[in-house]
Amino acid sequence: MIKAIYFKNGSVVTERDALKVAEDYNNKLDLIWIDIHLKNHELTHQETVLLTATFRFHEMSIEDCLFPQYYPKIEEFENYVFGAIHGIQLKPNYYQEFEDSIYELNFFVGKGFLVTVHTEELFFLETIFERAKARPQVEMKSLENLLYNVFNKVVSSYEFTLEKIDDKMEGLEDEILEDPEAENMEDILDTKKVIFAMRKIAESQQAAYVYFTRANNNLIAREYLVYFRDIYTQCARMNQAIIMRTQMIVSLIEVYMSSVTVKLTEVMKFLTVIATIVMPVLIVSGYYGMNVVFPEYSFFGQKGSWFFAVGIMLITIIAMLVYFKKKKWF
């Protein structure tokens, strides 16, 4: 599915027909943005003609759009630059299947045009497109401005995901300190998978953005280089933040293990106290359980001897409880 936006005769035009877009582009437009959403990873015939005949993109670049992979890419050709960058668009079950939330955005950029190609529906591109329709003089005032807005949204998706991870980790830490459960470890491991998946794609993204910070490239005017240096810096900052989260998740695992150990120690201490309290009862009952005549029978009689044995048990238990309480063992 194709959609394009550009200025024609002083007014903004949105078009979804590839042949009409090609016709208008050949009339030397100042700036045109074409967004192509691939259905089933395939280009339609009209879209293929637009990319190959009208824009004369290299077949290897078009093939990279059809078979995405999790590695950034920048290739410079005679009349355009092809690039592939990656961002995150969270899905409902992203914690269990985070890699499905990672998307690849391919772009062709040259003098007066930007073509974006993607296999998933990207809502942030729809937002930029609608803003360009509403405020074309602002959003479409230059190629650099449009390209910066797209890059900024891609890099910002990492920051939004990190905020989600931070909220999850804070909640996990509170739950672990209060009462660690086996489910907490499952959540920690899921969070660890998310962080490592982010790190896998984020570390290499800077290589794609650094091209647009160079003063000798033919696409970005010198006064706009500072914007793309900001994108590069933001990407570097995200990498450092992801590395820090990697260390935090290791610390969270240590907190969980320590909390479980403390909880187990409390249980063992309680069971030890119970076993120690019951020990005098077992000793006294074992003593009076022997099939012999005890001297106490002559003093207390058979019935009185029972009260005597039970009294010894109770006195011993109370004495032990008082001692344990004084030692603050429970």
N, C-alpha and C positions, 0 to 999 in steps of 0.2 A: 504494500500500500504506500502510495507516494502523496506527499503534500509539499507545496512550495509557497514561499512568501517573498515578494519583491516589489519594488517601486516601478510603476509604469504610468507615464504621462502625468507625473506628479501625485499619483495616488497609490495606496498600497493594494496589492492584488494577492489573493490566495488562490492557488490552483491545485487540482488533484489529477489532472490529465497530463501524462508524461509527454505526449506529442505537443500539446499546447505549451508546456513548460519549455521544451526544446526550441520551439518556434520563437517564444519571447526571449529566451536566452541569446539566441543568434542575433537579436536586435540590439546587442551591446547594452545590457542592463548594468547599472552601477553596482548593485549588490543583490544577490539572490541566495536564499537558504532553502535547500531541498532536504527533506527528511524522508527516509525510506525505511518502512517497517517490513522486514522480510517475513513472509508467511511460509512456514515449513522450511525455513532456510533456503528459499528459492526466490530468484528474481523473475518477474514477469517479462514477457518479450519486450514490451514498451520500456520498462525500466532498464533492461539490458541495452537496448538501443540508445537510450538517453546517456548511460554511463560510458558506453564504448564509442559511439559515433559522435554524440554531441560534445561530451567533455573529453573524449579520447583518453580515458583512464586505462592504465595497463591491466592486462588480464590477470596478472598475479595479485594485484591489489584487490581486484574484484573477487578473486578466489578466496583471499583472506577474510573477506566479509562473509562469505558463505560457510566457512569452516572456522569459527572462532576458537581461540585458545587463551589460556590465562597468562599471557605474556604481553607486555606493552611493545609497541613497535612504532618506529618513525622511519619513513623512507622518502627521500627527496627525488622527485622526477623533474622533467624539463619544465612542465607548466603547472605542477601542483605538488603538494606534500600529502602523503598518505600516513595516517596514524591509527593506532588502536590503543585505547585506554580502558580501564576497568573501574567500575564503581559498585555500590551496594544499594539494592532496592529491597528492603526487608519484606519477607513474606510471613504469613501467620505462624507457620511452624519452623521459623528460621533457626531456632536453637537446635533442632534435631537434624535439619537438612540445610545448613547454612550455605553450602556451595550453590544451591539453587537460587540464592538471593544475589549472587555475584553476576553482573552483566558485563558484556563487552560492547563498547561503543566505537565503531569505526568511523573515520571522517576523512574527507578529501577537502583540502583547503587550497585555494589559489587566489589570484587577483580577481576580486569581485565575486567570489562564490564560496559557499560552504555546503558540503553534502555530508549528511550524517546517515549512517546505515547501522541498523541494529536488528537483532532477532527477537527481542522481547519488547513489550510495550513499556516505554519509559515515561512515567508521568511527569517528570521534571521537564522533559522536552516539550510536552504538551503545554505545560505552564509557560515556558519561555515563548512558545509559538503564539499562545493567546495574548501574552503581554506585547509581543511584537505587532499583533494585529491592532491592539488597543492603543499602543504608543509607539508607532513605527519610527517617529523622529528620534526617540530615545534608544530603543532597543536595536534598531537597524541603522543607526547613524554611521556605523563603520564596521568593517569586517572584524577588526580587533575587539570592538565592544561585544559583538555577538559571540565570537570565539571565547572571550574571557568569561562571559556569562555561562556558557556551556561547561567549560573547564571548572569553574568555581562550584557549580552544582555537583559535578562528579566528585570532586575532592571533599566537598562538604558532607557527602553521604557517609564518609568514613567517620567524621566527627559525630554525626547523629547516631551511628551504630555504637561508637564508644560510649556515648551517653547512656544508651540502653544497657550496655555491658556494665557500666559503673553502677547503675541502679540495681541490676541483678546481683552484683557482687556485694553491695552494701546490704541488701536484703538477706543474702546467704550468710554473711558474717553475723548479722543479728540472730538469725535462726540457729546458727552453729553455737554461738556463745550461750544462747538460752537453753537449747536442748538438741544436740546433734543427732541426726537420724541418717539412715542409709541413703534416703532420697537426696540428702544434701550433697553427698559425694557424687551421685549421678549428675546433679545440676552443675557441680564444679567441673566435672569432666566435659560436659556439654559446652560450658563456657570456655574451657581450655581449647576445645576444638574450634570454636568460633574465632578466638583470638589468633590461633595459629593459622587458620584459613585466611584471616585478614592480613596477617604478616606475610603470608606467602605471596599475595598479589601486591601489597602496598610497597614493599621494599624496592621493587623494580619500577614503580610508576614514575619516579623522578626522572628516569632516563628519557621518557617521552616528553615531559614538560620542559626539560632543559633546552631543547631545540629552540623554543619560542622566547628564550631569554637572551639569545645571542644577538649581538648588534649587527652581525653580518648577514642575517637571513633576509630574504627578499619579500617577506610577507608582512612582517610587523614593523610599523613605523617606530622610529626611535622613541617618540614621546609615550608610546604604549608599552615599552619594554618593562617598565616598572610594575605594570599590572600582572604580567606573566612571571616576573620575579616573585611577586606576592603569591601566585599559585604554587610556584616551586618551593617557596619557603613554607607555605601551608602544608604541602605534601610532606616535606622533611619533618615538620613538627608532628604530623600525624604518625609518621614512622617511629619517632621517639616515644610518642604516647602509647603506641601499640607495644613497643618493647617494654615499657614500664608496666603495662597491664600483664604482660607475660610474667614478669617478676612478681606482680601482685597475686596472680593466680597460684603460683608456687607457694607463696606465703599463706594463701587461704587454705591450701591443702594441709600445710603444717598446722594451722590453727585448728582445722577439723580433726587431725590426728591427735593433737594435744587435748582437745575437748573430749574426744572419745576416750582417751587414756584417763583423764580426770574422772569422767563418768564411770568408767570401769573400776577405777580405784575406790570411788565412793560405794559402788555396789559390793566390791570385795570387802571393804571395811565393815559395811553393814552385816554381811554374811558372817564375817569373822566374829563380830560382837555377838550375834545370835548363837553361833556355835560355842563361844566361850561361856555365855550365860547358861546354855543347856548342859554344859559339861558337868557341873556339880549335881544336877538332877540325875544324870546317867550314873555318876559315881555312887550317889546315895542309894538310888534304886537298885543298882547292881549289888551293892553291899547287902541291903535288906532282902534282896531276891534269892540269896543263898538258902538252901534247904537245911538250915541248922537252927538250934535254939539260941537266941541272943540273950545276953544278960539283961538288956533293957526290958525284956518281958517281965522279969521278977520285980522291977521298979514301977513300970507303967501299965503292965498288963498288955494283952493283945491289942485292945482298942487304943489304949494310950500310946503304945509304941508307934501306931500309924500316925497319930498327931505329932509325935516327936520327930519322925522321919520327914514328914511334910514341912514341919517348922524349920528343920535344918535347911531343907531345900530353899524355902522362901527367904530365910535370913541370909543365906549365901548369895542368892540372886540379887536381893536388895543391896547388899554390901558391894557387890560387883558393879551394879548400876550406878551407885553413888561414886565409886572410884572412877569409873569411866567418864562420868559427867564432870568430875573434878579435873580430870586430865584433858577434857574437851575432845574426846575421841568420837563423840557424836553430838 
